[in-house]
């Protein structure tokens, strides 16, 4: 349950610190005094989005803290699942900074708003004048019915499986789009791949071909150079070979006189041997100097093919073209694999759909069993609240597709009087009737919810006299199982509280401040008497206030 509230620098509040108690707490105050500020502050603590304009002083941060006693509510697992420290006395803090950014903490551990909302749903149920009914009609009644049928965990499991089903559908759609794209390009990819495949490209061949083509195209020049070399070495007068022989002859003559020239003679013999080898290589060259125009054409055709492929793919080497061919092959293989993946996903989706259909049937059957009991209980409670002839019809029908409540749609029909045709609840029920209907529903839910705190914001709007007294008694009875806080403008309701808070506004020279205090017994008499008679409290109003409190 909620045990403490601390609010600082929030809208009209400078600073408020409150202790709250179990049972039934009523909150009263003049119109415009700021009763809704308390609710807005608590809404921020449980995950509502905040903004910079909520700061009373825009230069300092706003701080809202709520302390809860969680010792009897079995929510430790949520803390463990989200790596949060658990304490029986848990503090949730929300800060809004002057720049508009906000921070959230659970027991001083930073958390995001999603976690804060989930914790808040387990701690406080806040209702503000039919807002929940109007904004989430189906959610409200499905949650009510499923809580009565004790199948909330089954519905949670259904939602988990439904999310998986939707994820599979999304993945399948992505695969189909990709497959369509690949199929559209498949012929083009196949053409490119086959073109590269038919080219039979070999790593390094481009350099070899270009070198060979250069050799063939310069064959005449090569032949000329060979002739010149041969002429210089052997054919001309005073050829190199002839000069070496002359030198060798002289060295032979010198060696007859002295052996000191033998090394030179040996080196000259080596030169003669090397010259013979050069002549042999020139004469036996494997380069064909015959007509090679046909070979040149073949090489040019091959090089032109390579150049053409490089230009088409914007690449610069044969190796890059070979890599491109591999990638095209992978794309073509992927297209084939996608067909298999699509069939696999379709099978998974069909299996998941069958499972969801079976689960939704079980959920729907349980709902249909509980609806007569809900109808009877609601009509009985409303009879005690002065709506003796009211009746409900709950119509479950099969939806066109899965929703988070299964395969069901619900229509809530209502009639407040005998002989009047049932019509959609929110079209025919008045404000006072909706107040009593909502309270009756919450009364039924309180028996099944293990919820610490429930807060009502002027749920008695449109109700007066004995009906307000009956509603107050109903809330008082609900407070036996949970902490009930009711903001009210009716003295009959305010007097039923086991404690009463007063919200009041103080005007200063340049500012206005909202404050809250816990009323003593004497202060409660005066406050309720004021609610009965206005600012000038009469003796009869005081006596009536005492009667109400007694």
VEXDREN-2710 file (C-alpha; in Angstrom, 1 decimal):
% VEXDREN-2710
k/r/px/py/pz
1/UNK/0.0/0.0/0.0
2/UNK/1.0/3.6/-0.4
3/UNK/2.5/4.9/2.9
4/UNK/4.2/8.2/2.0
5/UNK/4.0/10.9/-0.7
6/UNK/6.7/13.6/-1.1
7/UNK/6.1/16.4/-3.7
8/UNK/8.4/19.3/-4.4
9/UNK/8.2/22.1/-7.0
10/UNK/5.2/20.6/-8.8
11/UNK/2.6/22.9/-10.5
12/UNK/1.2/24.9/-7.5
13/UNK/3.0/22.9/-4.8
14/UNK/6.2/24.2/-3.2
15/UNK/6.6/21.1/-0.9
16/UNK/4.2/18.5/0.5
17/UNK/5.0/15.5/2.6
18/UNK/2.1/13.1/3.6
19/UNK/1.8/9.9/5.5
20/UNK/-1.0/7.7/4.3
21/UNK/-2.7/4.8/6.1
22/UNK/-4.5/1.6/5.3
23/UNK/-8.3/1.7/5.1
24/UNK/-10.4/4.4/3.5
25/UNK/-8.9/7.8/3.0
26/UNK/-11.0/10.7/1.7
27/UNK/-9.6/13.8/0.1
28/UNK/-11.6/17.1/0.1
29/UNK/-11.1/20.7/-0.7
30/UNK/-12.7/23.7/-2.4
31/UNK/-13.2/23.6/-6.2
32/UNK/-9.9/24.7/-7.7
33/UNK/-7.9/24.1/-4.6
34/UNK/-5.7/21.6/-6.4
35/UNK/-7.1/18.1/-5.5
36/UNK/-6.2/16.8/-8.9
37/UNK/-2.6/17.8/-8.4
38/UNK/-2.1/14.9/-6.1
39/UNK/-3.5/12.5/-8.7
40/UNK/-1.3/14.1/-11.4
41/UNK/1.8/13.7/-9.2
42/UNK/1.0/10.0/-8.5
43/UNK/0.4/9.5/-12.2
44/UNK/3.9/10.7/-12.9
45/UNK/5.3/8.3/-10.3
46/UNK/3.7/5.3/-12.1
47/UNK/4.9/6.2/-15.6
48/UNK/2.9/9.1/-17.1
49/UNK/5.0/11.4/-19.2
50/UNK/6.0/14.7/-17.7
51/UNK/7.1/18.1/-19.2
52/UNK/8.9/21.2/-18.2
53/UNK/5.7/23.2/-17.7
54/UNK/4.9/21.1/-14.6
55/UNK/7.6/22.9/-12.6
56/UNK/6.4/25.6/-10.3
57/UNK/9.9/27.2/-10.2
58/UNK/11.3/26.6/-13.7
59/UNK/14.9/26.9/-12.5
60/UNK/14.9/23.9/-10.1
61/UNK/13.9/20.3/-10.6
62/UNK/10.7/18.8/-9.5
63/UNK/10.8/15.7/-7.3
64/UNK/8.0/13.3/-6.6
65/UNK/8.5/10.3/-4.3
66/UNK/6.0/7.6/-3.3
67/UNK/6.8/4.9/-0.7
68/UNK/5.0/1.6/-0.8
69/UNK/4.7/-1.3/1.7
70/UNK/4.9/-4.4/-0.6
71/UNK/5.2/-7.1/2.0
72/UNK/1.8/-8.7/1.2
73/UNK/1.6/-8.5/-2.6
74/UNK/3.9/-11.1/-4.1
75/UNK/5.6/-8.9/-6.7
76/UNK/9.2/-9.7/-5.8
77/UNK/9.6/-11.8/-8.9
78/UNK/9.0/-8.7/-11.1
79/UNK/11.9/-7.0/-9.3
80/UNK/14.1/-10.0/-9.8
81/UNK/13.2/-10.4/-13.5
82/UNK/14.2/-6.7/-14.1
83/UNK/17.4/-6.7/-11.9
84/UNK/15.9/-4.3/-9.4
85/UNK/16.6/-4.4/-5.6
86/UNK/13.5/-5.5/-3.7
87/UNK/12.6/-4.1/-0.3
88/UNK/9.3/-4.4/1.5
89/UNK/9.4/-0.6/1.8
90/UNK/10.0/0.4/-1.8
91/UNK/10.5/4.0/-2.9
92/UNK/9.7/5.2/-6.4
93/UNK/11.1/8.6/-7.4
94/UNK/10.4/10.7/-10.4
95/UNK/12.4/13.8/-11.2
96/UNK/11.7/16.4/-13.9
97/UNK/14.6/18.6/-14.7
98/UNK/14.5/22.3/-15.7
99/UNK/15.4/21.3/-19.3
100/UNK/12.2/19.2/-19.5
101/UNK/14.0/15.8/-19.3
102/UNK/12.9/13.4/-16.6
103/UNK/14.5/10.6/-14.6
104/UNK/12.9/7.6/-12.8
105/UNK/14.3/5.5/-9.9
106/UNK/13.1/2.4/-8.1
107/UNK/14.9/2.1/-4.8
108/UNK/17.6/4.5/-6.2
109/UNK/18.1/2.3/-9.3
110/UNK/17.5/4.2/-12.6
111/UNK/14.7/2.7/-14.7
112/UNK/12.9/3.6/-17.9
113/UNK/9.2/4.6/-18.2
114/UNK/8.2/1.2/-19.5
115/UNK/9.5/-0.5/-16.3
116/UNK/7.9/2.3/-14.2
117/UNK/4.5/1.7/-15.9
118/UNK/4.6/-2.0/-15.3
119/UNK/5.4/-1.5/-11.6
120/UNK/2.7/1.1/-11.4
121/UNK/0.1/-1.3/-12.8
122/UNK/0.9/-3.6/-9.9
123/UNK/0.7/-0.9/-7.2
124/UNK/-2.0/1.7/-8.0
125/UNK/-5.3/1.7/-9.9
126/UNK/-6.3/5.3/-10.6
127/UNK/-9.7/6.1/-12.0
128/UNK/-10.7/9.6/-13.0
129/UNK/-14.4/10.1/-13.8
130/UNK/-15.0/7.2/-16.2
131/UNK/-11.7/7.9/-18.1
132/UNK/-10.7/4.2/-18.1
133/UNK/-14.1/3.1/-19.3
134/UNK/-14.3/5.6/-22.1
135/UNK/-10.8/5.3/-23.4
136/UNK/-10.4/1.5/-23.2
137/UNK/-13.8/0.0/-23.3
138/UNK/-12.8/-3.5/-24.5
139/UNK/-9.7/-3.6/-22.3
140/UNK/-11.6/-2.6/-19.2
141/UNK/-14.3/-5.3/-19.5
142/UNK/-12.1/-8.0/-20.8
143/UNK/-9.8/-7.5/-17.8
144/UNK/-12.8/-7.6/-15.5
145/UNK/-14.2/-10.8/-17.0
146/UNK/-10.8/-12.5/-17.2
147/UNK/-10.0/-11.6/-13.5
148/UNK/-13.4/-13.1/-12.5
149/UNK/-12.6/-16.2/-14.6
150/UNK/-9.2/-16.4/-13.0
151/UNK/-7.5/-16.7/-16.4
152/UNK/-5.2/-13.6/-16.4
153/UNK/-2.1/-15.8/-16.7
154/UNK/-3.6/-17.7/-19.7
155/UNK/-4.4/-14.4/-21.4
156/UNK/-0.8/-13.1/-20.7
157/UNK/0.5/-16.4/-22.2
158/UNK/-1.8/-15.9/-25.2
159/UNK/-0.4/-12.4/-25.7
160/UNK/3.2/-13.7/-25.5
161/UNK/2.4/-16.3/-28.2
162/UNK/0.5/-13.7/-30.3
163/UNK/3.5/-11.4/-30.3
164/UNK/5.6/-14.4/-31.6
165/UNK/3.0/-15.0/-34.2
166/UNK/3.1/-11.4/-35.4
167/UNK/6.9/-11.4/-35.4
168/UNK/6.8/-14.5/-37.7
169/UNK/4.4/-12.7/-40.0
170/UNK/6.7/-9.7/-40.2
171/UNK/9.7/-11.9/-41.0
172/UNK/7.7/-13.8/-43.6
173/UNK/6.6/-10.5/-45.2
174/UNK/10.3/-9.3/-45.3
175/UNK/11.4/-12.6/-46.9
176/UNK/8.6/-12.4/-49.5
177/UNK/9.6/-8.8/-50.4
178/UNK/13.2/-9.9/-50.7
179/UNK/12.3/-12.9/-52.8
180/UNK/10.2/-10.8/-55.1
181/UNK/13.0/-8.4/-55.5
182/UNK/15.5/-11.2/-56.2
183/UNK/13.1/-12.9/-58.6
184/UNK/12.7/-9.7/-60.5
185/UNK/16.5/-9.5/-60.8
186/UNK/17.1/-13.2/-61.2
187/UNK/17.2/-13.3/-65.0
188/UNK/19.6/-10.3/-65.0
189/UNK/21.8/-11.9/-62.4
190/UNK/21.8/-15.2/-64.3
191/UNK/22.9/-13.4/-67.5
192/UNK/25.7/-11.7/-65.7
193/UNK/26.8/-14.9/-64.0
194/UNK/26.7/-16.9/-67.2
195/UNK/28.6/-14.3/-69.0
196/UNK/31.4/-14.4/-66.4
197/UNK/31.2/-18.2/-66.2
198/UNK/31.6/-18.5/-70.0
199/UNK/34.6/-16.2/-70.0
200/UNK/36.6/-18.9/-68.0
201/UNK/38.7/-16.2/-66.4
202/UNK/42.0/-17.2/-64.9
203/UNK/43.8/-15.2/-62.2
204/UNK/46.9/-13.4/-63.6
205/UNK/46.0/-14.0/-67.3
206/UNK/45.4/-10.4/-68.1
207/UNK/49.1/-9.5/-67.5
208/UNK/50.3/-12.6/-69.4
209/UNK/48.1/-11.7/-72.4
210/UNK/49.1/-8.1/-72.5
211/UNK/52.8/-9.1/-72.3
212/UNK/52.4/-11.7/-75.1
213/UNK/50.5/-9.3/-77.3
214/UNK/53.2/-6.7/-76.9
215/UNK/55.8/-9.3/-77.9
216/UNK/53.9/-10.4/-81.0
217/UNK/53.2/-6.8/-82.1
218/UNK/56.9/-6.0/-81.9
219/UNK/58.2/-9.1/-83.5
220/UNK/59.8/-7.3/-86.5
221/UNK/61.7/-5.0/-84.2
222/UNK/62.8/-7.9/-82.0
223/UNK/64.1/-9.7/-85.1
224/UNK/66.0/-6.6/-86.1
225/UNK/67.6/-6.3/-82.7
226/UNK/68.6/-10.0/-82.8
227/UNK/70.3/-9.5/-86.1
228/UNK/72.2/-6.5/-84.8
229/UNK/73.4/-8.4/-81.8
230/UNK/74.5/-11.3/-83.9
231/UNK/76.3/-9.0/-86.3
232/UNK/78.2/-7.2/-83.5
233/UNK/79.1/-10.5/-81.8
234/UNK/80.1/-12.6/-84.8
235/UNK/79.5/-11.3/-88.3
236/UNK/81.1/-7.9/-88.8
237/UNK/84.8/-7.2/-89.4
238/UNK/86.4/-6.8/-86.0
239/UNK/83.5/-8.6/-84.4
240/UNK/83.5/-9.1/-80.6
241/UNK/84.2/-12.8/-81.1
242/UNK/87.2/-12.1/-83.4
243/UNK/88.6/-9.6/-80.9
244/UNK/88.4/-12.0/-78.0
245/UNK/90.1/-14.7/-80.1
246/UNK/92.9/-12.2/-80.9
247/UNK/93.3/-11.4/-77.2
248/UNK/93.3/-15.1/-76.4
249/UNK/96.1/-15.7/-78.9
250/UNK/98.2/-12.9/-77.4
251/UNK/97.7/-14.4/-73.9
252/UNK/98.7/-17.8/-75.1
253/UNK/102.0/-16.3/-76.3
254/UNK/102.5/-14.6/-73.0
255/UNK/101.8/-17.8/-71.1
256/UNK/104.8/-19.4/-72.8
257/UNK/107.0/-16.7/-71.2
258/UNK/105.4/-16.5/-67.8
259/UNK/102.5/-18.1/-66.0
260/UNK/101.3/-14.9/-64.3
261/UNK/98.9/-14.3/-67.2
262/UNK/97.2/-17.7/-66.8
263/UNK/94.3/-16.2/-64.7
264/UNK/93.5/-13.7/-67.4
265/UNK/93.7/-16.3/-70.0
266/UNK/91.2/-18.5/-68.0
267/UNK/88.8/-15.5/-67.6
268/UNK/89.0/-14.8/-71.3
269/UNK/88.1/-18.5/-72.1
270/UNK/85.0/-18.0/-69.9
271/UNK/84.0/-15.1/-72.0
272/UNK/84.3/-17.2/-75.1
273/UNK/82.1/-19.9/-73.6
274/UNK/79.5/-17.3/-72.6
275/UNK/79.5/-15.8/-76.1
276/UNK/78.9/-19.3/-77.5
277/UNK/75.9/-19.7/-75.1
278/UNK/74.5/-16.3/-76.2
279/UNK/74.8/-17.3/-79.8
280/UNK/73.1/-20.6/-79.1
281/UNK/70.2/-19.0/-77.3
282/UNK/69.7/-16.4/-80.0
283/UNK/69.6/-19.2/-82.7
284/UNK/67.3/-21.4/-80.6
285/UNK/64.8/-18.8/-79.4
286/UNK/61.3/-20.3/-78.8
287/UNK/59.7/-17.1/-80.1
288/UNK/58.1/-17.8/-83.4
289/UNK/59.0/-15.0/-85.9
290/UNK/56.7/-16.5/-88.6
291/UNK/53.3/-14.9/-89.4
292/UNK/51.4/-14.6/-86.1
293/UNK/48.5/-12.4/-87.1
294/UNK/46.0/-15.1/-86.2
295/UNK/47.5/-15.4/-82.7
296/UNK/47.5/-11.6/-82.3
297/UNK/43.8/-11.5/-83.2
298/UNK/42.9/-14.2/-80.6
299/UNK/44.9/-12.4/-77.9
300/UNK/43.3/-9.1/-78.8
301/UNK/39.8/-10.6/-78.7
302/UNK/40.5/-12.1/-75.3
303/UNK/41.8/-8.9/-73.9
304/UNK/38.9/-6.9/-75.3
305/UNK/36.5/-9.4/-73.6
306/UNK/38.2/-8.8/-70.3
307/UNK/38.2/-5.0/-70.8
308/UNK/34.5/-5.1/-71.7
309/UNK/33.6/-7.1/-68.5
310/UNK/35.7/-4.8/-66.4
311/UNK/33.9/-1.8/-67.7
312/UNK/30.5/-3.4/-67.4
313/UNK/31.1/-4.2/-63.7
314/UNK/33.2/-1.1/-63.0
315/UNK/36.1/-3.3/-61.9
316/UNK/39.9/-3.2/-62.6
317/UNK/41.2/-6.7/-62.6
318/UNK/40.4/-10.3/-63.5
319/UNK/40.6/-11.2/-59.8
320/UNK/37.8/-8.7/-59.1
321/UNK/35.7/-10.2/-61.9
322/UNK/36.1/-13.7/-60.4
323/UNK/35.0/-12.4/-57.0
324/UNK/32.0/-10.7/-58.7
325/UNK/31.0/-14.0/-60.2
326/UNK/31.1/-15.6/-56.8
327/UNK/28.8/-13.0/-55.4
328/UNK/26.4/-13.4/-58.3
329/UNK/26.4/-17.1/-57.6
330/UNK/25.6/-16.5/-53.9
331/UNK/22.6/-14.2/-54.9
332/UNK/21.2/-16.9/-57.2
333/UNK/21.7/-19.5/-54.4
334/UNK/20.0/-17.1/-51.9
335/UNK/17.0/-16.9/-54.1
336/UNK/16.7/-20.6/-54.1
337/UNK/17.2/-20.8/-50.3
338/UNK/14.6/-18.1/-49.8
339/UNK/11.9/-20.3/-51.2
340/UNK/12.8/-22.9/-48.6
341/UNK/12.9/-20.3/-45.8
342/UNK/9.5/-19.0/-46.9
343/UNK/7.9/-22.4/-46.8
344/UNK/9.4/-23.0/-43.3
345/UNK/8.0/-19.7/-42.0
346/UNK/4.6/-20.4/-43.5
347/UNK/4.6/-23.7/-41.7
348/UNK/5.6/-22.1/-38.4
349/UNK/2.9/-19.5/-38.8
350/UNK/0.2/-22.1/-39.5
351/UNK/1.3/-24.1/-36.4
352/UNK/1.3/-21.0/-34.2
353/UNK/-2.1/-19.9/-35.6
354/UNK/-3.6/-23.3/-34.8
355/UNK/-2.2/-23.1/-31.2
356/UNK/-3.6/-19.5/-30.8
357/UNK/-7.0/-20.6/-32.1
358/UNK/-7.2/-23.5/-29.6
359/UNK/-6.1/-21.2/-26.7
360/UNK/-8.5/-18.4/-27.7
361/UNK/-11.4/-21.0/-27.7
362/UNK/-10.6/-22.0/-24.2
363/UNK/-10.4/-18.3/-23.1
364/UNK/-13.7/-17.6/-24.8
365/UNK/-15.4/-20.6/-23.2
366/UNK/-14.3/-19.4/-19.7
367/UNK/-15.6/-15.9/-20.4
368/UNK/-19.0/-17.2/-21.5
369/UNK/-19.3/-19.2/-18.3
370/UNK/-18.6/-16.1/-16.1
371/UNK/-20.8/-13.6/-17.9
372/UNK/-24.1/-14.7/-16.3
373/UNK/-22.5/-14.3/-12.8
374/UNK/-21.1/-10.9/-13.7
375/UNK/-24.5/-9.8/-15.0
376/UNK/-26.2/-11.0/-11.8
377/UNK/-23.6/-9.4/-9.5
378/UNK/-23.7/-6.0/-11.3
379/UNK/-27.4/-5.8/-11.4
380/UNK/-27.6/-6.7/-7.7
381/UNK/-25.1/-4.1/-6.7
382/UNK/-26.7/-1.4/-8.8
383/UNK/-30.1/-2.3/-7.2
384/UNK/-28.6/-1.4/-3.9
385/UNK/-27.4/1.9/-5.4
386/UNK/-30.9/2.9/-6.5
387/UNK/-30.9/1.4/-10.0
388/UNK/-33.3/-1.5/-9.3
389/UNK/-34.5/-1.9/-12.9
390/UNK/-31.1/-1.7/-14.6
391/UNK/-29.9/-4.7/-16.7
392/UNK/-26.9/-5.7/-18.8
393/UNK/-26.3/-7.8/-21.8
394/UNK/-22.7/-8.9/-22.6
395/UNK/-22.4/-10.1/-26.2
396/UNK/-19.2/-11.9/-27.1
397/UNK/-18.6/-12.4/-30.8
398/UNK/-15.8/-13.7/-32.9
399/UNK/-13.4/-11.0/-34.2
400/UNK/-12.1/-10.9/-37.7
401/UNK/-8.6/-11.5/-36.5
402/UNK/-6.6/-12.1/-33.4
403/UNK/-6.4/-9.3/-30.9
404/UNK/-4.7/-9.1/-27.5
405/UNK/-7.8/-10.6/-25.8
406/UNK/-8.0/-13.7/-28.1
407/UNK/-10.5/-14.1/-30.9
408/UNK/-13.3/-12.2/-29.1
409/UNK/-15.0/-8.9/-29.5
410/UNK/-17.3/-7.7/-26.7
411/UNK/-20.4/-5.4/-26.8
412/UNK/-21.7/-4.1/-23.5
413/UNK/-25.4/-3.2/-23.7
414/UNK/-27.3/-1.5/-20.9
415/UNK/-30.8/-0.5/-20.0
416/UNK/-31.6/1.5/-16.9
417/UNK/-35.4/1.0/-17.0
418/UNK/-37.9/-1.8/-17.7
419/UNK/-39.2/-1.9/-21.2
420/UNK/-36.3/0.1/-22.6
421/UNK/-34.3/-1.6/-25.3
422/UNK/-30.7/-2.4/-24.4
423/UNK/-28.2/0.0/-26.1
424/UNK/-24.4/0.5/-25.9
425/UNK/-23.6/1.5/-22.4
426/UNK/-21.8/4.8/-23.0
427/UNK/-24.6/6.1/-25.3
428/UNK/-27.4/5.7/-22.8
429/UNK/-26.0/5.8/-19.3
430/UNK/-25.9/9.2/-17.5
431/UNK/-23.0/10.5/-15.6
432/UNK/-24.5/9.5/-12.2
433/UNK/-25.3/6.0/-13.6
434/UNK/-21.8/5.6/-15.0
435/UNK/-20.4/6.5/-11.6
436/UNK/-22.4/3.8/-9.9
437/UNK/-21.7/1.3/-12.6
438/UNK/-17.9/2.0/-12.4
439/UNK/-17.9/1.6/-8.6
440/UNK/-19.9/-1.6/-8.8
441/UNK/-17.4/-3.0/-11.3
442/UNK/-14.5/-2.0/-9.1
443/UNK/-16.2/-3.5/-6.1
444/UNK/-16.4/-6.8/-7.9
445/UNK/-12.8/-6.6/-9.1
446/UNK/-11.5/-5.8/-5.7
447/UNK/-12.5/-9.3/-4.6
448/UNK/-10.1/-10.8/-7.2
449/UNK/-7.3/-8.2/-7.4
450/UNK/-4.3/-8.4/-5.1
451/UNK/-3.8/-4.7/-5.6
452/UNK/-2.3/-2.5/-2.9
453/UNK/-4.1/0.8/-3.7
454/UNK/-7.2/2.0/-5.6
455/UNK/-7.8/5.7/-6.1
456/UNK/-11.1/7.3/-7.2
457/UNK/-11.3/10.8/-8.5
458/UNK/-14.9/12.1/-7.8
459/UNK/-16.5/8.9/-8.7
460/UNK/-19.6/10.2/-6.9
461/UNK/-20.1/12.9/-9.6
462/UNK/-23.8/13.1/-10.4
463/UNK/-24.9/11.3/-7.3
464/UNK/-26.4/12.7/-4.1
465/UNK/-28.5/11.8/-1.0
466/UNK/-28.9/8.2/0.0
467/UNK/-27.1/6.9/-3.1
468/UNK/-23.9/8.8/-2.2
469/UNK/-24.1/7.2/1.3
470/UNK/-24.5/3.8/-0.3
471/UNK/-21.5/4.4/-2.6
472/UNK/-19.5/5.5/0.4
473/UNK/-20.4/2.3/2.3
474/UNK/-19.3/0.3/-0.7
475/UNK/-15.9/2.0/-0.8
476/UNK/-15.5/1.5/2.9
477/UNK/-16.2/-2.2/2.5
478/UNK/-13.6/-2.4/-0.3
479/UNK/-11.1/-0.8/2.0
480/UNK/-11.1/-4.0/4.1
481/UNK/-9.1/-5.7/1.4
482/UNK/-7.1/-2.8/-0.1
483/UNK/-6.2/0.9/0.5
484/UNK/-8.9/3.1/-0.9
485/UNK/-8.4/6.8/-1.6
486/UNK/-11.4/8.9/-2.8
487/UNK/-11.4/12.5/-3.9
488/UNK/-14.9/13.7/-3.2
489/UNK/-17.1/16.7/-3.1
490/UNK/-19.8/15.0/-1.1
491/UNK/-19.9/15.2/2.8
492/UNK/-21.6/11.8/3.0
493/UNK/-18.6/10.2/1.3
494/UNK/-16.0/12.3/3.1
495/UNK/-17.4/11.3/6.5
496/UNK/-17.0/7.6/5.8
497/UNK/-13.2/7.9/5.5
498/UNK/-11.1/6.4/8.3
499/UNK/-9.0/9.5/7.7
500/UNK/-9.5/12.7/5.8
501/UNK/-7.0/14.9/3.9
502/UNK/-7.8/18.5/3.0
503/UNK/-6.3/20.2/0.0
504/UNK/-6.2/24.0/0.3
505/UNK/-4.8/27.0/-1.6
506/UNK/-3.0/29.9/-0.1
507/UNK/-2.5/33.2/-2.0
508/UNK/0.6/35.3/-1.3
509/UNK/1.6/38.6/-2.8
510/UNK/3.1/37.3/-6.0
511/UNK/2.4/33.6/-5.9
512/UNK/-0.2/30.9/-5.0
513/UNK/0.6/27.6/-3.2
514/UNK/-1.4/24.4/-2.8
515/UNK/-0.9/22.4/0.4
516/UNK/-2.4/19.2/2.0
517/UNK/-2.9/18.3/5.6
518/UNK/-4.4/15.4/7.6
519/UNK/-7.4/16.6/9.5
520/UNK/-7.9/16.0/13.2
521/UNK/-11.3/14.9/14.5
522/UNK/-12.4/18.5/15.3
523/UNK/-11.1/19.7/11.9
524/UNK/-13.1/17.0/10.2
525/UNK/-16.3/18.2/11.8
526/UNK/-15.7/21.8/10.6
527/UNK/-14.7/20.7/7.1
528/UNK/-17.8/18.5/6.6
529/UNK/-20.0/21.1/8.1
530/UNK/-18.5/23.6/5.6
531/UNK/-19.3/21.1/2.8
532/UNK/-22.9/20.9/4.0
533/UNK/-23.6/24.6/4.5
534/UNK/-20.9/26.7/2.9
535/UNK/-18.4/29.1/4.4
536/UNK/-20.7/30.3/7.2
537/UNK/-21.1/27.2/9.3
538/UNK/-24.5/26.8/11.1
539/UNK/-25.2/24.9/14.3
540/UNK/-27.4/22.5/12.4
541/UNK/-24.6/21.9/9.9
542/UNK/-22.2/21.1/12.7
543/UNK/-24.7/18.7/14.3
544/UNK/-25.3/17.1/10.9
545/UNK/-21.5/16.7/10.4
546/UNK/-21.1/15.1/13.8
547/UNK/-23.9/12.6/12.9
548/UNK/-22.3/11.8/9.6
549/UNK/-18.9/11.2/11.3
550/UNK/-20.5/9.1/14.1
END
